[in-house]
Amino acid sequence: MIPAVHKRGTNVDGLLRYLFGPGKCEEHVSPRLVAAWDGAGSLAAIQPPVRTSGRHDVRSLAELLEQPVRSGWNSPAQTVWHCSIRTHPTDRHLSDGQWGHIAAEVMAAVGLAPHGDAAAVRWVAVRHNDDHIHLVATLVRQDQRTAWAWKDKLHAQQVCRDLEERYGLYQVSPPGHGSRSWPSSAELNKAARLKASASTKAAAPREELRRRVRAAAALATDEADFFVRLSRDGVLVRLRYSAHTRDEVTGYSVGLDGHATAAGNTIWYGGGRLAAKLSLPRLRSQWNGVRPTSPRTAAQLAAQASAIPLDLYHQATQYVRRATDAFATAPTLAVASAIAYAAADVLAAAAEAWEGSEAGPLADAAEAFDRAARDRDRCLPAYRTAPAGHLRSMARLIASAGTPSRDKDVAIAVQLIYSIAALAESLAVLREAQNRLHQARAARQAVAHLHLWTPASTASATETQTPRLRRQPMPIEFPLTDPRRRQR
């Protein structure tokens, strides 16, 4: 349930004419009042009548709402407060009575019409569609005092999180608890102006950096290896040192060559600003906790590449299946989270090795799996959970092996992807049991993307050494299984 507090205005009559009119695309069907202020009387008495032309006459209702404004002592310059509340497309349709209760709860939460306050502002709730309502209020109380709605957006969000749980609706992740930081409108507009690509979120430098840092973190064995991988991938790195201990690194920032301000200064993004799990403390807990004294040499990297087993994908498939069994019987949620995070690393490594810079179904699945695996509490480091440690080792080997070229490897790679899909399905069941339905939906999105993946032919893979994957269209929305809905 998403509340949107719109910009305040001065013309309540014009706003009501729009809400009770046909809409921009004739989308307003049967506009009606579902709630109003205390003392307004019956809704049928103040409902705008229909003229002979078929339009609603909102003049009387607008007059009632404007009466306190005209008699107010210190009326503000903008007196009209407008908020729309919309449910998720997968939610059931609520009745007018339920919407009326939701409207009253929101008005009380934002402080404009507290429960039991007969002198509060005048307001109405208009419904003209099945999935949303509009709240319209004038910001002068009936006792002639001005109503100041402080932090109305925050309070509206908070009460909607509570109403989602009370009505069994799709639950939105609370603010500040997302798995990633999305690009702002300014970043997207700048990316579009520079013609980086189409106006999508993936075109923004923040998204490109997050993808590269995420891949490097999934494959790195320690802190130094992480920064070496970022440098090899063309990412600019700036370390942040402690103010008390000069040699102690406390954080890092990343940037892209050419992405700068008008003055020519590089635009830096902190790791934690890209995604919560990409902060340096979280990454250190993911590794083995030992800080090396020097970066890995080229000889060591070559030795690692030569140690790739011939039956790599078969071993990886077996480890994923064992991890799925361990996930289903995990003694604590921390162990389950560690396994889920490690599986997300395997998927990110496969997407980077098999699809490269051209994102395909595996990259989409890795994004969705990462959102589903996110945990508000810190999970156990991978090295403390055997299945998670094995998965992260397989992720590094898959990245070193590159695209499978033999027919046998391609066939087993398909089995590996389907094994990860089975783990994602188990993760979806866990998130549903936790009533974290947005993450359950993300897990099922990952399953759908994984089932869309088809490997390239071995001939083309051998000739180009780069994957050529067929990306098929898929629906945006997926059905969500909510145990509470099955009881209704």
N, C-alpha and C positions, 0 to 999 in steps of 0.2 A: 504494500500500500504506500503510494508516493504522494505526499502533500507538496504542492507547489504554491508558495506565497508570491503572488504577482506584484508588479510595481503599483504603488498606490496612485489613485487618481482623484478626480474631482467631479465626474459626471456619473452619478449612480443611475440616472434615467437611461443613459446610453448603454451602460453595462447590462441593465435589466432587459432592454430591448434586444440586445444581442443574445442573451441567454434564453429568452423566451421566443426568439425568432427561429428561422429555419437553419441558421448556421452558414458557414462559408460554402459548404458542399451539401446542403440539405441533410446534414447528419443529426440535427436536433429532432428527436422523435418524442412527441407527447411531453413537452416541458411542464413541470409541475413543482410545487413546493413540497418538501418532505420534512421541514423543520423551520422554526422561527423563534424569536425571542420570547422570554417570559412576559405574559400579559398581552401577547398579540391576538389571543383568541383562537378560534378554530382556523385551520389552514384553508378550509373552503371559503371562509369569509374574506380572506385577504388574497386569495388566488386571483391573479390577473384574468379578467374575463376575455372571452374571444369575441372579436368584432365580426361584423358581417363579411369582411374581407378575408377572414381566417387568421388574422394577426391578433396577438394578445395586447390588451390595453394595460400597460404597466404604470400609468400615471399615478393611480391611487397608491400603489405599493411604493413607488419612488417617493411620494409625498410623505408617507408614514416613516420611511427611513430617514428622510431629510429633516423632519421636525426637530429632533434634538440639536442638529447642526445649526439651524437658524436661530435657536434660542441659547446656544452655548456661550459661555463667558470668554473663552479663549480658543476658538476653533482653529485647528491646524490648517495649513495651506492645502494639504491633500487629505481629504476626509473619507475617501472610499478605500476600504480594505477588501481585497479579493484573494481567495485561496481555492484552488481546485485539488481534489483528492481522487486518485485513480487506483484501482486494484489491478493485480497482475492478470494477464490474459488467461492463465490457467485457473484462476479463482472462480468459484461459483458466483452466480448472480445474487446479490443481496436484495432484500425487500426494502420498500420505502421506510418501514419502521426501523429496520436495522441501520439504514443510511441516516435516518434522523437521529438515532442515538450516537452514531459516529460523529455527526456534525456537532452535536451538543458537547461531546467530549473534547473535540478539537478546540471549539470556541472557549471552553473553560480552561484548557491547558495553555492556550496562548495568552490568557489573562483578560480577554475582552468581555467575556460573559461567564464569570464564575457561577457555579451552581448555587442557587438560593439568593443571588443578587438581583433583586427586582429592578434596580436602577441601572443595570448594566447597559451596554450599547444595544441598539436594535440591529438585528441581523436576520437573514433568511438563508436557507439551503435550497438550491435549485437542482433538480435532476431532470436531464433530458436524454440520458443514455444509460445503458445497463451497467457500465463499469466505472462511472465517476459521477461526482457531484461538484457543485460550485458553492462556495460560501461568500456571501456579500454582506458587509457590515459598514456602518458609518462610525467614525472614530470620535464621537461625542456621546457621553453617557446621558441617560435620561434625567439625571440630576444636574445637567448642564456642565459637568466637568469633562475635560478632554481625557480620552483613554489612550495611554501610551503603551503600545504593544512592543515591549522590549524582548529581543531574542525570540520573536515569533516563529521564525523558521526552525530554530533548534527545538523549541518546545513542541511544535507541530510534528517534527520527526520523532521525538521521543514518545509522544502519545500514540502515534501510528504504529510504532514497534510493539507497544502493549496491546493495541487493538488487533493487530495481526495474530497474536497468540490467543487472544480471547475469542476471536471469531474463526480460528483455524484457517487463516489465509496464508498465502505465500509469504514467507518471512524474508525480509531484506536484511542484508548484513549491516550491523550498526556502523555509524560513521567512525572512521579511523581503524577499522578492523579488516580492511580489504587486503588481498594478497598482493596488490600492486598499486602504484600511483598512476592514474590515467593522465594523458596529456591535457593541458589546459586548452581553451579555445584559441588563445594567442599562439601557442605552439603549433596547433593544427593549421591555423591561418598562415603562419610563417612558412610551414612546410609546403602548403599549397602554392604560396607565392614563389617559392624557390623551385617549384615543379619537381619536387623529389619524387612524387608519384601522384596517384589519385588522392583525393581528400579523404583518406582513411586514417585511422589511428596508427596503423603500422608505418605510415609515412613520417611520423614525427620522430625527431632524433631521440627523444626519451624512450620511445618504444624500441628503436633500433639498438640503443645502448642496453636496455634491459634484456633484450634477447641475447646479445653477445655476452654480457656479464653472467647471465643465467647459464649459458652453455659452458663458459669457462669455469664457473663455480661447480658445475656438475662433474667436470672431468678432472679438476685439480686435486692433487693429493695433499697439498699443504699450502700455506700462505704464499710462499715464494713462487711456487708453480702456478698459482692463480694469477699473480701479477705478470709472470712471463707469458702466459697464454693470452692475457689481455693485450699485451704489447704486440705479440705476433699477429693478433687479429686486427690491428690497426686502431686500437682504443688508446686514447691518451689517459694516463693515470697520474693523479696527484695525491700523495700521501699526506695524512694529517698526523702530526706528532704531539705527544703529551707536553703540556706546559711545564710539568714538573720533571719529567725524565726525557731528555732530549732525544734519545735513541728509541723510545717506545712509540710504536705506531698505534694510534687509537682509531683511525678511520681512513677512508679513501674517497676520492671523487674521480669521476670519469668524464670524458668529453670526446667529441669527434673532430677530426681535422676539417676545418672549413666551416664548422658551426660556431659562429662567434657573434658578438654584439656589433653594433654599428662602429664602435671604436676599435674593433679588431681583437678584442679580448675573448678568449675561449669561454664558452658557456659550460660550467661544470655542474654535474649532478652527483650528489652523495649516493652511496650504495643503498643506504636505508630509504632514500627518497624514491629510488626506482622500485623497490619492493622490500617489504619488511624482512624477508629472509635473506636479503642480499647485504645487510649490514655486516660489518667486519666481525663483531662479536658473535652473531649468529653463524657466520661462515666458519669461524674458528671452532665453534662447538660441533660443526659438521665434520671437520677434519680430525686428525688424530691428536690435536692439542700440542704437538711438538713444533716449535718454531725453528726452522732451519737457519743456519748461519749464512748460507749463500744459495743463489739460485741453482737449479739443476743444469748440468752441462749438456751440450749437444750429444756427447757420447752416451750419457745416461738416458736421454730421450730415445736415441737410436736403439739402445739395448732394450728399452721397454717395448719399442715397436717390433723388434725381432722375436720377442717372447710371446707373440700372439699364437694361441693354439689353433690347430687346423680345424678342430670341431668347436670353434668359438660359439657359434650361434646355437648349436645343440646344448652346450654347457649353459649358455645364458637362458635358454628356454627352461632347462631343468631348474636353474636357480629361481627363476620367476615363479614356476609352479610350486616350488618349496616355500617361497616367500608368501604365496597366496594362502597355502595351508597354515603357515605360521601367523599370517594376518588374521585368519578366521579364528584361531585359537589363542590370540595374544592375551597375556595375563593382565596387561594394563593398556590404557589408551596411549600412553607414551610410546610403548613398543609398536603399537599399530601405526602411530604417526610416523615413527622413524622408518618403518617399512614403506609406507606410502610415499614419503619424501624420496627415499632411495629409488623407488620405482619411477617416480617422476624424473629423476636424473637419467635413468636408463632410456626413457622415452625421449628426453631432450637430446641425449647423445645420438640416438638413432636418427632423429630428425635432422640434426646438424650434419651427420655423416652421410646420410642417404639422400637428403633433399638439398643441402647446401643453403645458399642465400635465397633461393626461390622456395618460399614456404609452400608446403602442401598439406595433405591430410595429417601427416605425422606432426607437423608443427602446430596445427590447430588442435590436435589431440593433446600435445604436450602443454599447451596453454590451458586447456580445460582441466587436464589432470592436475596441474599445478594449483589451480584455484580450489579444486576439490580436496587436495591433500593439505592445504593450509590449516594450521592449528593455532588457536589463540595462545595456547601455552607452548612453551618450548619443548620440543620432543627430544628424546634421547639421541645423542650423537650416534652416527651410523656404526662407528667402530665398537660401540658397546652393545650392539644388537647384531648377532651373527648374520641373519638373513639380509639385513640392510647393508652390512659391510660387503657381503658377497655381491649384492646388486650394484653397488657403487664401483666395485672392481670391474664388473662386467661392462659398466657404462664407459669406463676409461678404455677398455680393450676394444669395444665397438667403435669408439671414436678413432682409435689408432688404425683399426682394420679398414675403415672406409666402406665403400659400397660393395655389397656381395656380388661376385661376378660368376661363380660357378652355379650350375643349375641346382646342385644339392644345397648350397648355401642359401640360394634364393628360396627354395622350398622350406627350409628350416626357419628362415627369417620370417616367413608368413606365420609359422607356428609360434614364433616368439611374439609377434604382434598380437595374435589372438590370445596368448597367455597373459599379456599385459591387459588386454581387454577384460579378461576374466577377473583380474585383480581390481580393475576399475569398477566392475560391477559389484564386487564385494565392498569396495569403498563406498559406493552409492547406498548400499543397504545399511552400512554403519552410519552414514550421515542422516539417513532417514530416521534411524532409531534415535539419533541425537536431536532430531527435530531441526536440523540445519539443512533445510530443503533447497536453498540456493546452491549449496555445495553438492547435494545429491544430484541436482540437475546438471551441474558442471561435470560430474563423474559420468553421467549417462551421455552427455555430449561427447566426452572423450571416447566412450565406447562406440558411438555412432561414427565418429571420425576414423577410428581405427578399422572399423569394418568397411569403410570406403577405400582404404589404402590397397593399391595393387602394385606389385613390384614391376620394375622395368624388365624387358627381356634381357637375357644374358648377353646377346650379341651387341645390343646398343650400349649396355653397361660396360662391356669390354672395350668397345671402340672409344667411348668418350670418357670413361672412368667417372662419370657423373650420373646421378640418378635422373631418370625421366619418368615421373609419376603422373598418373592420370588423376586429376582432381575433379570429382563429380559433384554436381550441385546437391545440396542437402537443405532440409527445412531449418529455419531458425529456432522454432519452438519445439520442445519435446514434452510429452506427457509426463507429469510428475506424480509419483505414487505417494500419497499421504495416508498413513494408517488411520488418522482421525476421520478422513473423508470416507473411508470404507465403512466406518461405524455409523455414518449418517444415513 
